[in-house]
Amino acid sequence: MFGWSARAQAADTGPLVVVVTSSPDAPFVRRLAAELSLFGYRVEVAMRAAGDNDLNDLLVRTGGAALIAVDQGRQTAEVIVGEQAGAGPARHERERLDPRRRADTNAAVLAERFRARLTELGIAPRPTSVLLPREELVQLGLPPPQPAPRETERRLWLAAAIGGTSGGVGVLPDLQLELRAFPVPWLSTSAFGKWSPIAGEVSSREGASKVRFLAGGVLIDVYAVRRQLVVNVGLGAMLVSASMRGRAALPYVGRDDSVLVPAGMFETGAALPLSPRVSAELRGFVGACSPRIGVRIAGHTAAEYGLPFFGASLGVGVGLF
């Protein structure tokens, strides 16, 4: 005799899956029913009497979309998919449980295979965000839901940018590279370098000089806003190297020279996170060299750099770890 012994485990709108067994209260059966329910199926567990041998008939009588007959003694589960799947007559498939696995593991594996097979045949589970109560999950032997793990914050970033700087010898393009460490999420310390690939030119009647800059230093930034847009302000100190190559009209003689001076700067910026590991960054800065860098031609100062200098850059930051 076929008789019901369990209740529905999911919302009534999901396809009905019937689990029949001679031991409806066995942990394996309860776990299998719970797994199928969490996938979005409407699950009913039923007692299989000794005379209930025709599984096709059982499936028709229950009105389910599919049926799983569990035989724990033989360590097998037979799956019967009804005609409503649209794949012709009812289908039978037998799964052999792995005796080396724990019962709950076998139940989870069988539920996943069953879900994939039913979906393939057109009986997909109902998408649902409804979760069973915590107490019911514990009773069924399932772990309570855990919050989705958050992406680990990257404490070391590498940033590259292209920008321009103006300070007395025209606007010069520069390339920048920065290694940024976050001891705490709202504060970073950085080491950076910047190089002007194109020289600035200063000229007069007596001659001309090409000036190229290379700078490196450290920054401390505070991140005042850390939402969809990240805003920072910071202070930095650096050394600026200026290499000058002169050419002169007669009777003057051109020569090469270089100087190294300290400088301080203030910067502010905004970053748009593109992913947890990548952000687009826009930065602006203003600073001053002390002393200023003078470009001299024929004994007089033709230009001065660094009091002040200012510029902006656009680049990308990548979280390393």
C-alpha positions in Angstrom: 0.0 0.0 0.0 1.3 3.4 -0.9 0.9 6.1 1.8 2.2 9.6 2.4 4.4 10.4 5.3 6.0 13.8 4.7 5.1 17.3 3.7 6.1 19.7 0.9 9.5 21.3 1.4 9.3 24.1 -1.1 6.9 26.6 -2.6 3.9 25.1 -4.4 4.9 26.7 -7.7 7.9 24.4 -8.2 7.7 21.1 -10.1 6.7 18.2 -7.8 9.4 15.6 -7.1 8.4 12.5 -5.1 10.9 10.6 -3.1 9.7 7.1 -2.2 11.5 4.9 0.3 10.8 2.3 3.0 12.6 4.6 5.5 11.3 8.1 5.1 13.0 9.3 8.3 16.5 8.1 7.4 19.1 10.9 7.4 20.0 10.2 3.7 16.4 10.6 2.6 15.9 13.8 4.7 19.0 15.3 3.3 18.1 14.4 -0.3 14.7 16.0 0.1 16.2 19.1 1.6 18.8 19.5 -1.2 16.1 19.1 -3.9 13.9 21.6 -2.0 16.7 24.2 -1.9 17.2 23.8 -5.6 13.6 25.0 -6.0 11.6 21.8 -6.4 8.4 21.0 -4.5 9.4 17.8 -2.7 7.2 15.1 -1.1 8.6 12.1 0.7 6.4 9.0 0.7 6.4 5.5 2.3 6.9 2.7 -0.2 5.0 -0.3 0.8 6.1 -3.9 0.0 3.6 -4.3 -2.8 4.4 -1.0 -4.6 6.6 -2.4 -7.3 5.4 -0.5 -10.3 7.2 2.8 -10.1 5.5 4.1 -13.3 2.1 3.6 -11.6 3.3 5.4 -8.4 4.5 8.3 -10.5 1.1 8.6 -12.2 -0.8 8.3 -9.0 1.2 11.1 -7.3 1.0 13.5 -10.2 4.6 14.4 -9.9 7.0 15.5 -12.6 9.5 12.9 -11.5 10.1 10.2 -8.8 13.1 8.9 -7.0 12.9 5.5 -5.5 15.6 5.0 -2.8 16.7 1.6 -1.7 19.3 2.1 1.0 19.8 -1.6 1.5 21.0 -2.0 -2.1 22.6 1.4 -2.1 20.7 2.5 -5.2 18.3 5.2 -6.3 16.1 4.8 -9.3 15.0 8.0 -11.1 11.7 8.0 -13.1 10.9 11.1 -15.2 7.3 11.5 -16.4 6.0 12.1 -19.9 5.3 15.7 -19.1 9.0 16.4 -19.7 8.1 16.2 -23.4 10.8 13.6 -24.2 8.5 10.7 -25.0 7.6 7.8 -22.6 8.6 7.8 -19.0 12.4 7.4 -18.5 14.2 5.3 -16.0 17.7 5.8 -14.7 19.5 4.0 -11.9 22.2 5.6 -9.7 24.4 3.5 -7.5 25.4 5.2 -4.3 29.1 5.2 -3.4 29.5 3.2 -0.1 32.8 5.0 0.6 31.0 8.3 0.9 29.0 9.6 3.8 25.3 9.5 3.5 24.9 13.3 3.3 27.5 13.5 0.6 25.8 10.8 -1.4 22.5 12.7 -1.0 24.0 16.0 -2.2 25.6 14.3 -5.2 22.4 12.5 -6.2 20.4 15.8 -5.8 22.8 17.6 -8.1 22.7 14.9 -10.8 19.0 14.7 -10.6 18.6 18.5 -11.0 20.9 18.5 -14.0 19.0 15.6 -15.6 15.6 17.1 -15.0 16.7 20.5 -16.3 18.1 18.8 -19.5 14.6 17.2 -20.0 12.8 20.5 -19.6 11.8 20.3 -15.9 13.9 23.1 -14.4 13.6 24.0 -10.7 11.8 27.2 -9.9 14.3 30.0 -9.3 13.8 31.1 -5.7 15.4 33.2 -3.1 13.3 31.8 -0.3 15.4 30.0 2.3 14.2 27.5 4.9 14.2 28.8 8.5 17.5 28.3 10.3 15.9 25.8 12.8 14.6 23.7 10.0 17.9 23.6 8.2 19.6 22.4 11.4 16.9 19.8 11.9 17.5 18.5 8.3 21.2 18.3 9.0 22.0 21.2 6.6 24.4 24.1 7.5 22.6 27.4 8.1 23.1 30.0 5.3 26.3 31.9 5.4 26.8 35.5 4.1 28.6 35.6 0.8 32.3 36.0 1.3 33.6 39.5 0.7 36.5 40.1 -1.6 39.7 40.5 0.5 40.8 44.1 0.5 44.1 44.5 -1.4 46.8 46.0 0.8 49.4 46.5 -1.9 48.6 48.3 -5.2 50.6 49.1 -8.3 49.5 52.2 -10.2 50.6 53.5 -13.6 49.6 56.8 -15.2 50.3 59.3 -18.0 50.0 63.0 -17.3 51.4 66.4 -17.8 53.3 68.8 -15.7 53.9 72.6 -16.1 56.2 74.6 -14.0 58.2 77.1 -16.1 59.4 75.4 -19.2 56.1 74.6 -20.9 53.7 71.6 -20.4 55.7 68.4 -20.4 54.1 64.9 -20.7 55.3 62.4 -18.1 54.9 58.8 -17.2 54.3 57.7 -13.6 54.6 54.5 -11.6 53.6 54.2 -8.0 53.7 51.3 -5.4 51.1 51.9 -2.8 50.6 50.2 0.6 47.6 50.4 2.9 48.5 49.8 6.5 44.8 50.6 7.2 42.0 50.9 4.7 41.8 54.7 4.9 45.5 55.5 4.7 48.2 54.7 2.2 51.9 55.2 1.9 53.5 55.2 -1.5 56.8 55.3 -3.3 56.6 56.8 -6.8 58.7 57.8 -9.8 57.9 60.0 -12.8 59.8 60.6 -16.0 59.4 63.2 -18.8 60.1 61.3 -22.1 60.0 64.6 -24.1 62.3 67.4 -23.2 61.2 71.0 -22.7 63.0 73.7 -24.7 64.1 77.1 -23.5 65.7 79.5 -26.1 67.0 83.0 -26.4 69.1 84.9 -29.0 72.3 83.4 -27.6 71.2 79.8 -27.8 68.8 77.1 -26.5 68.7 74.4 -23.9 66.7 71.1 -23.8 65.5 70.2 -20.3 64.4 66.8 -19.2 63.1 65.9 -15.7 63.2 62.7 -13.6 61.6 62.7 -10.1 61.0 60.2 -7.3 59.6 60.4 -3.8 57.1 59.3 -1.2 53.4 60.1 -0.6 51.0 59.8 2.3 47.3 59.8 1.3 44.2 59.9 3.4 41.0 58.5 1.8 38.2 60.7 2.9 35.5 59.0 0.8 35.5 55.2 0.2 32.2 54.5 -1.6 31.4 54.1 -5.3 33.9 56.9 -5.9 37.0 56.9 -3.8 38.4 60.4 -3.0 41.9 61.0 -1.5 44.1 63.9 -0.4 47.8 63.6 0.3 51.2 65.2 0.9 54.5 64.2 -0.7 58.2 64.8 -0.7 60.5 64.1 -3.6 63.8 64.8 -5.4 63.7 66.4 -8.8 66.6 65.8 -11.2 66.8 68.2 -14.2 69.2 67.4 -17.0 70.0 70.3 -19.4 71.7 70.1 -22.7 72.6 73.4 -24.3 73.6 74.6 -27.7 74.8 78.2 -28.3 75.4 80.7 -31.1 79.0 82.0 -31.5 80.9 83.2 -29.6 79.1 81.1 -26.9 79.7 77.4 -26.2 76.9 75.1 -25.3 77.3 72.6 -22.4 75.4 70.0 -20.5 74.4 70.4 -16.8 72.3 68.7 -14.2 70.9 69.6 -10.8 69.1 67.7 -8.1 66.8 69.6 -5.8 64.2 68.6 -3.1 60.5 69.4 -3.6 57.2 69.2 -1.7 53.7 68.6 -3.2 50.1 68.4 -2.3 47.8 66.1 -4.3 44.2 65.1 -4.5 42.5 62.5 -6.6 39.5 60.3 -7.3 39.3 56.6 -8.2 36.5 54.7 -9.7 36.6 51.0 -8.8 36.1 48.8 -11.9 36.4 45.6 -9.9 37.8 44.7 -6.5 41.2 44.6 -8.0 41.2 47.3 -10.6 40.4 51.0 -10.4 40.6 54.0 -12.8 42.3 57.0 -11.2 42.4 60.7 -11.9 44.9 62.9 -9.9 45.9 66.5 -9.7 48.9 68.0 -7.8 50.7 71.2 -7.1 54.1 71.6 -5.5 57.3 73.6 -5.3 61.1 73.0 -5.6 63.5 74.5 -3.1 65.5 76.0 -4.5 63.9 76.6 -7.9 65.7 75.2 -11.0 67.2 77.8 -13.2 68.0 77.4 -16.9 70.9 79.8 -17.8 71.9 80.9 -21.2 74.9 83.2 -21.8 75.1 84.0 -18.1 71.5 85.0 -17.5 68.5 83.1 -16.4 66.3 82.3 -19.3 63.7 80.3 -17.4 63.0 79.0 -13.9 61.2 75.7 -13.0 59.4 74.6 -9.9 58.0 77.6 -8.1 55.4 76.3 -8.4 54.8 73.3 -10.6 51.4 71.7 -11.1 49.8 69.0 -13.3 47.4 66.1 -13.5 47.5 62.4 -14.5 45.1 59.7 -15.6 45.9 56.0 -14.9 44.9 52.7 -13.5 45.6 50.9 -10.2 45.8 47.2 -9.8 45.6 45.4 -6.4 48.4 42.9 -6.1 47.5 41.2 -2.7 
